[in-house]
Amino acid sequence: MNEQAESAPLLISEKEVARLMGLSVATLANYRKTDTGPPHIRLSNGPRSRIRYHADSVVEWIEGNTRQTCRVCGHSE
């Protein structure tokens, strides 16, 4: 494998991201519409456009949105 291919980001489909996050594809689409989910890439325009996500960006988004909740009081940190 050449150096450029090794450094290329891994792109994953919205179905894979939804499964990884335990969400429906529709919820993930709502996250895109409200700009609250992980960064995405639109590979084409139109109603049947293909959406992909950088795997590393999804992991970073999940880590950045992880909150610890206190079992006693329910407060999120």
N, C-alpha and C positions, 0 to 999 in steps of 0.2 A: 504494500500500500504506500502511496506517495505521501509526502509530508502535508500537502494541502488537504488531502482527504482525511487524514488523521485529525487535523485541527478544525475541520468543518463541524458546526454544531449539529447535534442529533435533532431532527425535526420529528415530532410525533403528532398524530391526528387528534382531533377534538374528542373522538370516541375513547382513545387511549387515555387522554387527560381526564376525562369525566370518570372513567373507571378507576384511575389512580387516586382521584380525589373523593371517590364515593358519591359522585353527583350524577344527575342525568345530563344528557347533552343539551337539553332545553335550559337547564339551570346555568350551565356553562355559557350558553348563548346569551342569557340575560346578564351574566357577569360582563360579557363583552360589550353589550349595549349600554350598560351603566358605567363602563370603564372601571370596574371594581375587581376584576379577575386578573389572572396572570397575563403578561404581554403576549400578543398573538401576531401571526403573519397571515395576511390575506393573499393567496397565490393568484387569484383572479377576481374580476369584478362580476357583479350580477347576483341574482338570487341563489344561484347554485355554486357560489364561489367556494374554493377550497381553503380551509383554515388549518394552520399548523402552529405548533408551539415549539420553542426551543426547550428541550428537556431540562437543561440547566436553569432556565428562567422559571420554569414551573416549580422546581425544587426550591429555588430562592424565594419565590412568592409564598409558597407554603410555609417555609421557615420564618419569613418575615411577618406572617399573619398568624403564627402560632401563639396562643395565649395560655398561661397557666391559671387555673381557677382554684381558689381556696375551697377545700371540701367543707370547712366549717361555716364560712359566711357566704360563699358563692361569689366573692369578689374576684374579678379578673385582673391579672397583673400584666 
